[in-house]
Amino acid sequence: MMGSVGWWTRAMSTMEFKVVAASYDAAAQLLSYTATGLRNGLKFTVSSRVKCLKDPGSKERLHMVVLIALTEHFKRPSPSGLRW
């Protein structure tokens, strides 16, 4: 018996990325990063800054901070006005 595909499966996207460079400015509490990867089969590179109250410290925490930042970034419309 085949089930129907739910609305959430169409909305979900896949994203693979790696953090190419990152630095933390403790005085400004800003993490600057550059990440590159694939999202829904499209290649991307993002360089940005995100507010962090403390240094992420480990590679795992850095990866999580960048994942959250990229997720928020891709929620916004593209410069053309279309969704990523």
C-alpha positions in Angstrom: 0.0 0.0 0.0 1.4 3.3 -1.0 1.1 6.3 1.3 0.7 9.9 0.3 3.6 12.3 0.4 3.1 14.8 3.2 3.6 18.5 2.7 6.7 18.5 4.9 8.7 16.3 2.5 8.4 18.9 -0.3 9.4 21.7 2.0 12.5 20.0 3.4 15.8 20.6 1.8 19.2 18.9 2.0 22.3 20.8 2.8 25.9 19.7 3.1 28.6 22.2 4.0 32.0 22.7 5.5 33.4 25.7 7.3 36.4 27.0 5.3 37.5 29.8 7.7 36.3 31.2 11.0 37.5 33.7 13.5 35.9 34.9 16.8 36.2 38.5 18.0 35.7 38.4 21.7 35.4 42.2 22.1 32.7 42.5 19.6 31.2 39.0 20.3 31.1 38.3 16.6 32.0 35.1 14.8 33.1 35.7 11.2 32.9 32.6 8.9 33.0 31.4 5.4 31.2 28.2 4.5 30.9 26.3 1.2 28.7 23.4 0.2 25.6 22.1 -1.6 22.0 22.9 -0.9 19.4 21.0 -3.0 22.1 20.2 -5.6 23.2 23.9 -5.9 26.7 24.9 -4.9 27.0 27.9 -2.5 29.6 29.9 -0.7 28.6 32.2 2.2 30.8 34.6 4.1 29.0 36.3 7.0 29.2 37.3 10.7 27.0 36.2 13.5 26.6 37.4 17.1 27.9 34.9 19.6 28.0 35.6 23.3 31.1 33.3 23.7 33.7 31.6 21.6 32.3 28.3 20.1 35.5 26.6 21.1 35.3 23.2 19.5 34.8 22.3 15.8 31.5 20.7 16.7 30.1 23.8 18.3 31.4 26.0 15.5 29.7 23.7 13.0 26.4 24.0 14.9 26.6 27.8 15.0 27.3 28.0 11.3 24.4 25.5 10.6 22.0 27.7 12.5 23.2 30.8 10.7 23.0 29.2 7.3 19.5 27.9 8.0 18.4 31.4 8.9 20.2 32.8 5.8 18.4 30.4 3.5 15.0 31.3 5.0 15.3 34.8 3.6 14.4 35.5 0.0 17.2 35.7 -2.6 18.2 39.0 -4.1 15.9 38.1 -7.1 13.0 37.8 -4.6 12.7 34.1 -5.0 13.1 31.5 -2.3 16.4 29.6 -2.3 
